[in-house]
Amino acid sequence: PMSDYRDRIREATEKHIKRNDPEEIGRRRRERAKRPKKKREHPLESVEHRNFVKVLEREGIFFIHVPNEGKIADTPEKARIAGYKRKMFGVHKGASDFLIFDPAPNGGVGCAIEMKRVKGSYPVWGRPEQQEFLVKLAERGWDAYVTRGCDAAVSVLENLGYIERKKENENDTNGLIRKFVPAGTDRQREEEGL
């Protein structure tokens, strides 16, 4: 029994040394680089964000992107501290991805957009705290939306008059936009059919 234990330890040690050998790591990286990259059918949310930022900047719209997503630390203790600091600095849980400060030409104080992937995001229309944040903005006169992809967000900007509508919108955004309205109104159900 003791020799089995020693054999397992020796085998695990050898495997660890081989796996962490710089030459082996380099070989694996070169092998991965040779593989053809798989084109995603639906881009990642970060790609959709970058594309939307390009549109906003091209159109001269005054906005910010709220960097409120992703992993904030590599250990639970550091994450707790970082989360506490964010809260102390006024970062709101559920803050929308994009806040547009220019008043909408068709009315409204500003526009808030929470952007999700076209497919692959869960929950589809944002987490409860994101929806709550959008409702609070709607109560203050903002246009508040969750969009699925950059094309849907651009369609929102066109509908609000921020940018000129293209002659023929080649991308169908039906079912990819949800408008949020002040709480306690019956309009929410009507707005979901955008």
VOBA-1610 file (N, C-alpha, C; in pm, whole numbers, padded with zeros to 5 digits, always signed):
BEGIN
Pro+00082-00120+00000Pro+00000+00000+00000Pro+00086+00126+00000Met+00196+00127+00076Met+00280+00246+00083Met+00349+00271-00051Ser+00386+00164-00122Ser+00452+00181-00251Ser+00354+00237-00355Asp+00224+00198-00347Asp+00122+00256-00436Asp+00111+00406-00412Tyr+00111+00443-00287Tyr+00101+00584-00250Tyr+00220+00660-00307Arg+00342+00606-00288Arg+00463+00672-00339Arg+00462+00680-00492Asp+00412+00575-00556Asp+00403+00576-00702Asp+00308+00685-00750Arg+00195+00698-00681Arg+00099+00803-00719Arg+00159+00942-00698Ile+00229+00961-00588Ile+00294+01090-00560Ile+00400+01119-00667Arg+00482+01021-00698Arg+00587+01038-00798Arg+00526+01072-00935Glu+00421+00998-00970Glu+00353+01020-01098Glu+00292+01161-01105Ala+00228+01204-00999Ala+00167+01338-00994Ala+00274+01445-01002Thr+00387+01424-00934Thr+00498+01520-00936Thr+00555+01532-01077Glu+00579+01419-01143Glu+00633+01422-01278Glu+00536+01492-01375Lys+00410+01462-01358Lys+00308+01524-01443Lys+00307+01676-01422His+00317+01719-01296His+00319+01861-01262His+00442+01930-01323Ile+00557+01867-01309Ile+00681+01925-01363Ile+00672+01938-01514Lys+00623+01833-01581Lys+00610+01837-01727Lys+00512+01946-01770Arg+00396+01954-01702Arg+00294+02051-01738Arg+00342+02194-01720Asn+00429+02219-01623Asn+00476+02355-01594Asn+00613+02386-01652Asp+00666+02297-01733Asp+00793+02320-01799Asp+00774+02431-01903Pro+00859+02536-01902Pro+00843+02648-01996Pro+00838+02602-02143Glu+00920+02503-02179Glu+00917+02455-02317Glu+00783+02390-02350Glu+00729+02314-02255Glu+00599+02249-02275Glu+00488+02353-02286Ile+00494+02456-02203Ile+00394+02563-02208Ile+00400+02632-02344Gly+00522+02662-02391Gly+00539+02725-02522Gly+00487+02638-02635Arg+00512+02508-02626Arg+00464+02415-02728Arg+00311+02416-02734Arg+00246+02413-02615Arg+00099+02413-02611Arg+00043+02544-02669Arg+00109+02656-02638Arg+00062+02785-02692Arg+00073+02788-02844Arg+00187+02739-02897Arg+00204+02737-03042Arg+00100+02647-03108Glu+00070+02536-03043Glu-00030+02443-03095Glu-00168+02508-03099Arg-00202+02579-02990Arg-00331+02648-02985Arg-00340+02757-03092Ala-00228+02828-03114Ala-00226+02936-03212Ala-00248+02884-03354Lys-00208+02760-03382Lys-00224+02702-03515Lys-00368+02666-03545Arg-00446+02636-03441Arg-00585+02596-03461Arg-00663+02712-03521Pro-00750+02681-03617Pro-00831+02790-03674Pro-00929+02842-03569Lys-00940+02975-03562Lys-01030+03034-03464Lys-01174+03016-03511Lys-01257+02974-03417Lys-01397+02950-03447Lys-01470+03084-03446Lys-01534+03117-03555Lys-01611+03241-03564Lys-01741+03222-03487Arg-01768+03314-03398Arg-01890+03306-03319Arg-02010+03353-03402Glu-02119+03281-03388Glu-02240+03321-03458Glu-02292+03453-03403His-02282+03470-03272His-02325+03593-03206His-02208+03645-03124Pro-02164+03769-03151Pro-02046+03822-03082Pro-02064+03831-02931Leu-01952+03834-02861Leu-01953+03853-02717Leu-02007+03992-02685Glu-02054+04008-02562Glu-02107+04137-02519Glu-02001+04246-02531Ser-01876+04214-02500Ser-01769+04315-02508Ser-01749+04364-02651Val-01764+04276-02749Val-01752+04315-02890Val-01869+04406-02928Glu-01989+04369-02884Glu-02108+04452-02910Glu-02089+04591-02848His-02032+04597-02727His-02008+04725-02660His-01913+04811-02743Arg-01801+04751-02788Arg-01704+04829-02866Arg-01767+04883-02994Asn-01847+04801-03060Asn-01913+04847-03183Asn-02009+04963-03153Phe-02080+04954-03042Phe-02174+05061-03006Phe-02099+05189-02969Val-01988+05177-02901Val-01907+05294-02867Val-01861+05365-02994Lys-01823+05290-03096Lys-01781+05350-03223Lys-01895+05432-03284Val-02018+05379-03277Val-02134+05452-03331Val-02156+05580-03251Leu-02155+05570-03117Leu-02179+05687-03033Leu-02074+05795-03058Glu-01947+05754-03068Glu-01841+05852-03092Glu-01851+05913-03231Arg-01881+05830-03330Arg-01895+05881-03467Arg-02006+05985-03477Glu-02115+05964-03400Glu-02229+06055-03404Glu-02213+06175-03309Gly-02106+06177-03231Gly-02081+06290-03140Gly-02177+06294-03022Ile-02223+06179-02979Ile-02317+06172-02866Ile-02238+06167-02736Phe-02279+06249-02638Phe-02211+06256-02508Phe-02262+06142-02420Phe-02172+06051-02382Phe-02212+05931-02309Phe-02098+05885-02220Ile-02129+05790-02132Ile-02026+05715-02060Ile-02066+05568-02061His-01964+05485-02052His-01987+05342-02031His-01953+05317-01884Val-02043+05257-01811Val-02021+05228-01669Val-01949+05093-01658Pro-01821+05095-01616Pro-01746+04968-01606Pro-01784+04893-01479Asn-01900+04834-01482Asn-01958+04774-01362Asn-01971+04623-01376Glu-01897+04566-01473Glu-01913+04424-01496Glu-01782+04349-01472Gly-01793+04223-01476Gly-01674+04139-01471Gly-01621+04113-01332Lys-01515+04034-01331Lys-01448+03993-01209Lys-01366+04112-01156Ile-01381+04143-01028Ile-01310+04258-00974Ile-01189+04219-00890Ala-01172+04093-00860Ala-01057+04048-00782Ala-01039+03898-00799Asp-00919+03852-00765Asp-00891+03710-00785Asp-00915+03623-00662Thr-00945+03683-00548Thr-00978+03603-00430Thr-01106+03658-00368Pro-01180+03576-00297Pro-01305+03626-00234Pro-01282+03743-00140Glu-01171+03739-00066Glu-01143+03848+00029Glu-01117+03979-00045Lys-01037+03973-00151Lys-01009+04094-00231Lys-01135+04143-00300Ala-01220+04049-00346Ala-01345+04087-00411Ala-01436+04159-00312Arg-01441+04111-00189Arg-01523+04175-00086Arg-01475+04318-00061Ile-01344+04336-00052Ile-01286+04468-00028Ile-01313+04560-00148Ala-01290+04508-00268Ala-01312+04588-00389Ala-01460+04626-00402Gly-01550+04532-00370Gly-01693+04562-00374Gly-01731+04669-00274Tyr-01672+04662-00156Tyr-01697+04763-00053Tyr-01649+04900-00100Lys-01529+04904-00161Lys-01477+05032-00212Lys-01566+05088-00322Arg-01609+05001-00413Arg-01698+05046-00520Arg-01825+05108-00463Lys-01881+05042-00362Lys-02003+05092-00300Lys-01978+05227-00233Met-01863+05240-00165Met-01829+05365-00098Met-01809+05479-00199Phe-01762+05446-00319Phe-01740+05547-00422Phe-01866+05576-00503Gly-01977+05509-00468Gly-02104+05539-00533Gly-02139+05453-00652Val-02070+05343-00673Val-02105+05255-00783Val-02233+05181-00744His-02332+05189-00832His-02461+05124-00806His-02464+04986-00869Lys-02505+04889-00791Lys-02522+04754-00843Lys-02637+04759-00944Gly-02612+04707-01062Gly-02715+04707-01165Gly-02714+04829-01255Ala-02615+04919-01239Ala-02608+05038-01325Ala-02600+04996-01471Ser-02666+05070-01556Ser-02672+05037-01699Ser-02536+05052-01764Asp-02515+04977-01872Asp-02388+04980-01943Asp-02357+05118-02002Phe-02459+05181-02061Phe-02438+05309-02128Phe-02538+05412-02076Leu-02485+05529-02041Leu-02569+05642-02003Leu-02540+05754-02103Ile-02644+05794-02175Ile-02632+05900-02275Ile-02692+06025-02214Phe-02609+06129-02203Phe-02651+06250-02132Phe-02718+06352-02222Asp-02701+06341-02352Asp-02769+06433-02441Asp-02918+06405-02434Pro-03001+06512-02421Pro-03146+06489-02423Pro-03187+06431-02558Ala-03280+06340-02557Ala-03326+06279-02682Ala-03401+06384-02764Pro-03370+06395-02893Pro-03441+06492-02978Pro-03592+06471-02978Asn-03637+06349-02958Asn-03781+06320-02954Asn-03838+06333-02813Gly-03764+06392-02719Gly-03808+06409-02581Gly-03731+06316-02489Gly-03736+06341-02361Gly-03664+06258-02264Gly-03540+06330-02212Val-03503+06300-02090Val-03388+06363-02025Val-03256+06310-02081Gly-03249+06180-02097Gly-03130+06112-02147Gly-03172+05970-02180Cys-03074+05887-02206Cys-03107+05749-02243Cys-03011+05654-02173Ala-03065+05548-02115Ala-02984+05444-02051Ala-03005+05315-02129Ile-02893+05249-02161Ile-02902+05123-02235Ile-02821+05017-02163Glu-02886+04910-02129Glu-02821+04790-02077Glu-02813+04695-02195Met-02690+04661-02237Met-02675+04579-02357Met-02640+04435-02321Lys-02709+04344-02385Lys-02685+04200-02371Lys-02647+04143-02506Arg-02593+04023-02505Arg-02566+03954-02632Arg-02697+03919-02700Val-02691+03905-02832Val-02811+03866-02906Val-02858+03730-02857Lys-02764+03638-02841Lys-02795+03506-02785Lys-02684+03469-02689Gly-02719+03402-02583Gly-02617+03355-02489Gly-02612+03431-02358Ser-02697+03532-02341Ser-02701+03605-02214Ser-02814+03551-02128Tyr-02786+03541-01999Tyr-02890+03499-01907Tyr-02875+03581-01779Pro-02981+03638-01727Pro-03114+03642-01783Pro-03120+03732-01907Val-03209+03699-01996Val-03217+03764-02126Val-03235+03915-02115Trp-03321+03961-02026Trp-03349+04104-02013Trp-03282+04166-01892Gly-03173+04108-01846Gly-03097+04166-01736Gly-03137+04110-01600Arg-03044+04126-01507Arg-03071+04082-01370Arg-03173+04176-01304Pro-03238+04132-01198Pro-03340+04216-01132Pro-03286+04354-01092Glu-03162+04361-01042Glu-03109+04492-01002Glu-03085+04583-01122Gln-03056+04524-01240Gln-03040+04605-01362Gln-03176+04659-01406Gln-03278+04575-01397Gln-03413+04619-01434Gln-03462+04727-01338Glu-03433+04709-01211Glu-03473+04808-01110Glu-03405+04942-01137Phe-03277+04940-01174Phe-03204+05062-01205Phe-03270+05134-01324Leu-03307+05057-01427Leu-03370+05116-01545Leu-03506+05178-01511Val-03582+05111-01425Val-03713+05164-01384Val-03693+05296-01308Lys-03593+05302-01220Lys-03565+05427-01146Lys-03529+05540-01240Leu-03453+05511-01344Leu-03420+05615-01442Leu-03545+05658-01519Ala-03629+05561-01555Ala-03753+05593-01627Ala-03842+05684-01542Glu-03845+05661-01411Glu-03923+05745-01320Glu-03871+05888-01317Arg-03746+05907-01354Arg-03685+06040-01356Arg-03682+06102-01495Gly-03756+06043-01589Gly-03770+06101-01720Gly-03672+06049-01825Trp-03593+05950-01791Trp-03498+05893-01888Trp-03567+05789-01975Asp-03516+05773-02096Asp-03554+05659-02178Asp-03464+05545-02136Ala-03521+05432-02098Ala-03443+05322-02040Ala-03473+05193-02115Tyr-03365+05129-02165Tyr-03382+05010-02250Tyr-03281+04901-02214Val-03324+04778-02239Val-03232+04665-02250Val-03236+04627-02396Thr-03118+04618-02458Thr-03112+04578-02598Thr-03030+04451-02610Arg-03060+04373-02710Arg-02986+04251-02737Arg-02898+04277-02858Gly-02776+04324-02836Gly-02682+04350-02943Gly-02674+04496-02982Cys-02568+04528-03055Cys-02541+04664-03099Cys-02647+04713-03197Asp-02689+04629-03290Asp-02788+04672-03390Asp-02918+04716-03324Ala-02960+04646-03220Ala-03083+04684-03149Ala-03063+04818-03078Ala-02944+04841-03021Ala-02916+04967-02953Ala-02915+05083-03053Val-02858+05059-03171Val-02858+05162-03275Val-03001+05192-03318Ser-03085+05090-03326Ser-03225+05109-03361Ser-03296+05196-03257Val-03262+05178-03128Val-03318+05263-03022Val-03278+05409-03047Leu-03150+05430-03078Leu-03103+05567-03104Leu-03175+05629-03224Glu-03199+05548-03326Glu-03273+05597-03442Glu-03416+05634-03403Asn-03482+05548-03326Asn-03621+05573-03284Asn-03633+05699-03199Leu-03530+05726-03119Leu-03533+05844-03030Leu-03486+05970-03101Gly-03433+05956-03221Gly-03391+06073-03298Gly-03246+06116-03275Tyr-03168+06036-03205Tyr-03027+06070-03184Tyr-02948+06063-03313Ile-02980+05964-03395Ile-02911+05950-03523Ile-03015+05932-03632Glu-02976+05970-03752Glu-03067+05962-03866Glu-03090+05816-03903Arg-03214+05784-03926Arg-03250+05647-03961Arg-03195+05614-04099Lys-03136+05497-04111Lys-03086+05452-04240Lys-03204+05425-04331Lys-03182+05438-04461Lys-03291+05418-04558Lys-03360+05284-04535Glu-03280+05180-04532Glu-03335+05045-04513Glu-03255+04979-04402Asn-03319+04955-04289Asn-03249+04889-04179Asn-03240+04741-04211Glu-03118+04698-04248Glu-03101+04560-04293Glu-03106+04458-04180Asn-03094+04504-04057Asn-03095+04410-03945Asn-03229+04415-03872Asp-03293+04301-03860Asp-03421+04292-03791Asp-03397+04292-03641Thr-03448+04395-03573Thr-03429+04404-03427Thr-03558+04374-03352Asn-03656+04319-03422Asn-03782+04285-03357Asn-03758+04181-03247Gly-03805+04210-03127Gly-03789+04118-03014Gly-03656+04132-02943Leu-03573+04228-02986Leu-03441+04244-02924Leu-03431+04371-02840Ile-03545+04440-02821Ile-03546+04565-02745Ile-03657+04558-02642Arg-03626+04602-02521Arg-03728+04612-02416Arg-03714+04747-02350Lys-03822+04825-02354Lys-03822+04957-02291Lys-03875+04944-02149Phe-03814+05018-02057Phe-03861+05019-01918Phe-03932+05150-01891Val-04040+05141-01818Val-04122+05257-01786Val-04134+05268-01634Pro-04181+05385-01584Pro-04193+05399-01439Pro-04276+05288-01376Ala-04235+05249-01257Ala-04305+05142-01184Ala-04447+05184-01155Gly-04535+05086-01148Gly-04673+05113-01113Gly-04758+05156-01231Thr-04702+05154-01351Thr-04783+05189-01468Thr-04816+05063-01545Asp-04920+05071-01626Asp-04960+04957-01708Asp-04887+04956-01842Arg-04801+05054-01864Arg-04735+05066-01995Arg-04628+04961-02017Gln-04576+04898-01913Gln-04465+04804-01932Gln-04501+04692-02030Arg-04619+04636-02016Arg-04659+04529-02106Arg-04668+04578-02250Glu-04719+04701-02269Glu-04732+04758-02404Glu-04594+04779-02465Glu-04498+04826-02385Glu-04366+04862-02436Glu-04285+04740-02476Glu-04314+04623-02423Glu-04234+04505-02453Glu-04250+04458-02596Gly-04352+04507-02665Gly-04372+04466-02802Gly-04296+04548-02904Leu-04202+04632-02861Leu-04128+04721-02953Leu-04072+04649-03073
//
